[in-house]
Every structure is written in C-alpha cells, then in structure tokens.
Amino acid sequence: MNAKEVRQLFPILDQEVNGKPLVYLDSAATSQKPLPVIEALEQYYRQYNSNVHRGVHTLGTKATDAYEGAREKVRKFINAKSTQEIIFTRGTTTALNTVAASYGRANLREGDEIVITYMEHHSNIIPWQQVAKATGATLKYIPLEEDGSISLEAVEKTVTPNTKIVSVMQVSNVLGAINPIKEIAQIAHKNGAVMVVDAAQSAPHMKIDVQDLDCDFLAFSGHKMCGPTGIGVLYGKRTLLEQMEPVEFGGEMIDFVGLYESTWKELPWKFEGGTPIIAGAIGLGAAIDFLEQIGLDHIAAHEHRLAQYALEKMSAIEGLTIYGPKERAGLVTFNIADVHPHDVATVLDAEGIAVRAGHHCAQPLMKWLNVSATARASFYLYNTEEDIDRLVEALKKTKEYFSHVF
C-alpha cells in the first residue's frame, strides 16, 4: 500500500484549509487517525461500553477482553516478555513521571547521578529535575556533537559509577537524530545504572524490541502513532516494577483495603488506579493492528526517503537554516533568516500547510542551538513527495513576502 492509498484511510486529510488542499506536516505533535481506529472507538461506545475487570455481565466481559487484548498487542509490538510489564498511562509524560516519582525517589541518594541529554523533551527533563531536588542527586547532561547527534565517547565520559539513571529519547522531536539506545544502555548497565527510554518519537515510526535494546523502562504515546489522545504505555522490566510503589491510589489497583492498611494488586494493575483508559487502550490496539498491517519497516523506509527529499529541496532555499544531522528520522526543523518561525507557520497555514512553530517543549535545546524558536515539518506514512513540493514552494513565497515587508 503506497502513501496515496494510505491517505485515503484518513478522512481528516480530505479537506481544504484556507481554500487549499490540506498538507498535514505536524505528525510529530500528533498524528491523524485512520478509519480502523475511528471505527474501533465507535464500536466500543456503540456496542459494549462498560467498565472493565469489576463486573461479570456480558458487556463488562467484552470490554475487559478488548482492554486486556490491547495490552497483549502492545506487548508483541515492543517484544516485551510479559503483559505484566505493560502499564497503560495517559501518555509518555505520565509514564516518565511514574518512573521518576516511584523508582527515582526510592533509589536515589545524595551523590548519585541522573544523566540525560540537551535534546530531551521537557517531559524527560522536569521530572528528573524534581527528583534531583528531592533526593540530593545530581543532574548531568551528555554533550552533543556539532550536528546535534550523540557520540558514544561523550556517553562514556558522562556516565560514571555514581550514575544511577540514564534517560534518553530514542528520536529527537527537534533534530530528528536517532540515538544509539542499545549502546547507551550497555554503557549505563556497565556502570550499574538503569536505562530509561523516551520512545514518543520512535514507536510510531520504527520497530522497537525492548529485549534487544535491553532498556529497563520505555515510554510512548498513542496519539503520535495513529491512536487516540490520552493513552500511553510504560514498559518496565518486571523485576523493577515489582519493587516499585504505585504513584496513584484508589479503585482498581487494590487487592485488599482495611481501615488503616491496604495491599496492591499484582502487576500491571497496581499502577492503573481508577477506571482505566478503556477506549484509549482499545483504540491504541487498533492503531497497532493498522501500523503492523502497513509494516513498520515500510513506514521507516518511506519516512527516510521523504526526509532526504525534503533536505535536498529545502537546502536549496537561500537563507534557510536546517538543524540536526543529515541521517535523521522523518522531520526537518528549520528557520528562515530574519523571519520569526511563528510568521513562517502563519503564512504556510494560509497555503493550507500545517507545520509546528515554537520551542517544541525543548527549551534547553533551543538555547544550545542559540535560537528562541524554530519551525518544524514532520512526516508520516500518509505524506508524499508532493506534500514536500507544496511546502518548498510555500517557503519560497514566505521568503519573498517578508523580503518585501522588510
């Protein structure tokens, strides 16, 4: 199935914006949803909407089967050993906060180190800042190479026997850099640290095998991979999750509640307090089915071609600066000289082209790049070279327009 055929399964893309056919280049922020996902959500709400686990009636049983079936789909999708290692969360942010609040606070002491990078999303910076303040641990940053990539030599120099946690995104949402997670995990483990992976920008676009990576924790969101908003996944090695305390308490996650003491359910339910994100999980399961039908290898190859095509075409525009390494995931972050990225995005929107502009929840990286903001075009399985051609022509118009303004 080629990109044009795939595009037909995304009804939102068949519209005009500001009188122009929509070109959606903001999938790194959130992807669009295909018909199989929309239909799975509609079917749940129309036919078997019910709470899970607690009831024995038919609708409750059907909902429970679908919810836990989605967990098994996630397990296979990332090749975890057991569904006990798959925890449903509200998204990557909640998953990373769970690791920081539960594992981090219990296992860090003064003198310990947390190692991250300058390219991290705020969701993989702020939780570790807070844990460092609470425990007395030190937060350290792996320096970046000139093109924004990470060298293993820099990792070796930054991670020490005092390092207890290394937390790194697999793919940068700004630079498109694809980080060598497996090798970083080996360095972390050699020094006695656990490896945490932010896979928000990788899980939608490439195959992930947590056993091959040998990461200890991994987090991703459904809404960036054709699934609904409000659903995400925390993977954790069972031995670590069993040692951790829940961070939310209430219904669903309990085994026994007394007047003064309570006990928790076994994994994974002890981390899923309250009514679960039932529809979200079912929608995520449908999204996984859809992506696997297309093929993750096919998606990765398609996006690589688009990224290289975009780099070639955009590099020819005088005054346009592109950030990040040449070999990258399917996005291009850029600025036009003397034009604010918000103005770029506004003009592109008038041409029916949706891109992202701002600091992309990566202010430390913006400071490292010595810019206040950038524009970003990100690609997915439904984008085509024609979309990039439209982008390039619109960027030329933008540049010409502002040259007359100033």
Order of alpha helices (4+ residues) and beta strands (2+ residues): alpha-beta-beta-beta-alpha-alpha-beta-alpha-beta-alpha-beta-alpha-beta-alpha-beta-alpha-beta-beta-alpha-beta-beta-alpha-alpha-beta-beta-alpha-beta-beta-alpha-beta-alpha
